[in-house]
Amino acid sequence: MTRPVLTHPSWNDISIGTAIIATKALRHRALIDWVVGLTRGGLIPAVLFSHIWNIPMMPVNYSSPEGVGDNKNHSNQLPDIHFPKGTHFHEGVDPGLPSLLLMDDICDSGHTLDDVRCHYGKQGYRVWTAALYSKEGASLIPDFTWRIIPVDSPWIQFPWEV
């Protein structure tokens, strides 16, 4: 029996879902330095995650032109990430660079998370991915997710979209 899709999660649901992701990611706790929130939908769960783990959060404005969603009106140029001088990072792929957790609200097609993961991975960052919702059959399955939903699920209406 499949669980019905929660299409209108509340603020409380989002807090619980983010806490569940933070718990699932605990085995990598010593390896994740920063959480990166993908605008727009990933900002709120990324901020919540950063408070739970007490690590910094930074926004990145990107949405794959190949994916679904409604935020396609920007340049889609991924920025370089700049960290404050003297910031200490865990040993990673490149010891001079931090390990990142990319966070979004939903992974529909997987293109956005995959594009960003590849971009920063090529620059030497160790990168993990997370999304509150992940659709079955996406081209990238996030490392951490709260709810896996069928590919034909109805649109998810997040509280910040009302």
N, C-alpha and C positions, 0 to 999 in steps of 0.2 A: 504494500500500500504506500503510495507516494504522498508526501506531505504537501498540502496546498502552498502555492507560492505567496509569500507575504508581499503583496504589491504596493502597500502603503505603510512602510515601516514608520514607527513613531520615533521621536528623539530618544526615548528610552531603548527602543529596539536597536538603534544605531549605537548607543553607548554599550549595550550588551554585546552586540556583534563585534565591535572594535575590541572590547575586552577579551572576547573569545579568540580573536586573531592574535592579540598580544600574548595570550597564554600559549597558543599553538607555536608561536615564534620563540618561546623561551629557550629552546635548545640552542638557538643562535644568538642569545642575548649578549654574549661576550663578543660577538662579531659584527653587530650592527651599530654604527656610529650615528647615523642621521636617518630621519624619515623624510621622504620627498613626497609631498602632496601634489597630485596631478590636478590642475585646475580644469574645471571648477569643482566637480563632484568629489574629488579626492581630498580636498582641503580639510573638511571637517573631520573625517575619520583620521587623517594624518595628524591633526592637532590633538585629537583625543589620544591617539597612540603615543604621541610625543610626551604627553602629560603622564600617561600610565608608566612609561619606561623612563621618564625624566631624561630624554635625549632631545637634541634640537630638531626642528622641522623647517624645511624650506619649500616654497612653492615652485613648481615648474609648469609653465603654460604650454600645453601641447595636447592635441587630439589628432589621431591619425586620420588623414583624408580618406583612407580606405575603410575605416570603421563606421559604426553606426553612431547615432547621437546627434545632438543639436548644437554643438560648439565647434563649428568648422570655419568661423569667421576670423581667423587670425593667421599669422604667417607660418605657423608650424615649424619654426626654426628652434631647435632645442638649444638652450643657453648653456654656456660653460658654467660650472658651479664654482663659486669662490667661497672659501672658508676663512674665518678669522685667523690671523697669524698666531702661531703658538698653539693651535688646536691639536690635541693628541688623538691619534687614530690607532685602532687595533691593527695588528699585522694582517695584511690582506694581500691581494694580488700585487698591488704596488703599495709598499709600506708608507709611502708619502700621501696616499689617498685614503679617504674614509670608505667604509662599507655602507651601502645605502639600502634602505627598504623603500621601494616605490609603492605608493598607495593610491588606489582609486576607489570610487564608489561601486562601479560595476565593470566587469570584464565581459563585454558583449561578444565582440569578434576576436579579441585578443591582440589586435593590431597596435593599439596605443601603448599598452604595457610592453609589448615586444619591441616596438620601435625605440622606446625610451631605454629599456633594458639593454638593447644592443648598442645604442649610442654611448651610454655611459660605460658599458662593459668594454667597448673598444678603447676607451680612454684609460682603462686600467682599474676602474672601480669594481669591487665585488658587489653584485647587485642581487637582491631578493625582491619578489613582487607580492603584493597583497591586494585583495579587493573584497568588499563586503559581499557582493554577489558575483558569481561566475557562471556563465552559461556553458552547458555541456557542449562539446564540440568546438570550443573556441580554439584559435590557432595557438594560443599560449594559455596554459592553465596556471593561475597564480600559485606561488609556493604556499600561500596562506589565504584562506577564504572562510567566510562565515556561512554563506548559503550557496549551494550549487543548484542551479535552476535549469529546467529544460530550455532548449534552443527556441522553442515556440512560445515561451512565457510572455504574458502581457507586459506592457511597459511598467517599470518600477517608478513610483512617484515618491521621491525622497522628500523629507520634511522641508529641506531648504529650497525646494523647487515650487512650493505652494505659493 
